[in-house]
Amino acid sequence: MTPEARRVYYNCTVREKKGTWWEDGALALENGRVVACGEREEIISRYGDWPGRDLKDRTLLSGFNDAHLHFYQLGTDLTALDLSQVSSRQELREKIEVEIESKHQAEVIMGIRLNDSRFPEERLPERAFLDSFSTEKPIILRRICYHAAAVNSQALELAGIEKDTADPEGGKIGRYPDGRPNGLLFDSAVELVLDELPEPGISDLAATLELAGKHLLEQGITSVGIDDLRAVRRAEDMLAAYQNYLNKTEARPRLYLQQRIKNTADLEKLTKISRPTGEGNEDLRYGPVKIMLDGSLGARTAALSTSYLDDPGNRGELLLNADNLRELLKRSYRQGFIPAIHAIGDRAIKTALEAIKKSAQNKKMLKQSQIIHCQLTRPGLINELGREQIWAVVQPVFIKSDRQMVKKRLDQELQQNSFAWQSLSRAGMRLAFSSDAPIEPVNPLYGIEAALSRQDWQGRPEQGFLPQEKLKLDHALELYTEAGSRLSGEARFKGSLSPGQLADFIVLEEDPRQLKAANLSKLKIQETFLAGSRVV
Ligand SMILES: [Zn+2]
């Protein structure tokens, strides 16, 4: 992948940056960077003697920046049993039987993306059901949100989970009325089982990263915020796998590393094996410490200030109490690590905001702080968040999957003020878009479509959910391109196609402005370029 030293792309529509589109445009590149972007005539008059390529009326955009996804998990999921389309016990039975038959040498049967809200009974299957397939091999079916899993008796035994096993910190073991575990595991309890599974070596990890990276480039993603340090037992193994991947693979998205920690011991270790927020280079930038504060709406573990309507008495759970969170943030800021806190429910978001305000050492650190998801909010909370101008890394595509749950599970005020990206943005929060893949499909065009239409996968409701929160296309594109590079502190050299920027861009078959929102996700990403070299 040697960058073409000089090249002019012409006869195309170019989105240079927010609000600046060139209809009959051209882009001049030299040594992997943009030299000029503008009207074709103007560019050709200055760079007409450089080698050129006619793009035949297609459209150029900056490469997408997905600000938060699980890179390694995405790679493993590309080869695991996908249960996302299953909507009954019978269908589940057939899928598992085929998997066991076709992978009879596998030591573990791993299913992913199981979505029990599609089942008539809206409950995950308990261990007795899974034991009917095998009592010798562990079977683990992870819920679509990854915050819960259904496992068989062999998996429980492997993890030593018995009647008198206490719930782990930040997790819950599902039980029958007599106290025996029923095979359902929530949040950190899932890890009790995962931690006992055989683990791949560093070069296997790197091979999985390579699969994920290739998949992202095909979707036009040239920069990505990744959260996988804890996907293996030892964070240093994953760091080594990233290095191995960077050294071996030339065509890969630029990585922004979110560094997951649970407690101060993890933080201390991180200071020895990794580097603080903002260090690194164009290939790999060390990002924030990522801290989980609650679960998900799907698993009814997002921490709300009121009960779930369909589960009275349950308000979800904070995975760290306010004092512990504050202490962890104080130490993080002191060591140069900005926090990125996973908070979905309004109670978790409020707790995160308070802790950030009380711990940040200065205004700059405060404004760099991030809340990942920031999903279920109330009017007062939206104003408080906006006032501090902190970041929200949000997932527009969640609307497509979560809308029905919002109606069934949340009180009126939460329903009316959730996924409120327009309100959050007007209030002063800084937003960046992401997919949270593999929880949702990685294609950024799904997210952009969802931000514009605010409809679910079936196109409902017709006017969109909270239509006042709809975004305009150019704004949605900004949140999937420029915003991510601001979030990682790299806007001076990537995120747009203005002169001086890295030539990371994609070629679309049509101008997205000419399409109805519902058709955006059908748009083909035909080519992807990194620093001026074509990689897809
Ligand atoms: Zn995530």
Boltz pocket constraint, residues with backbone or C-beta under 6 A from the ligand:
constraints:
  - pocket:
      binder: B
      contacts: [[A, 68], [A, 69], [A, 70], [A, 227], [A, 436]]
      max_distance: 6.0
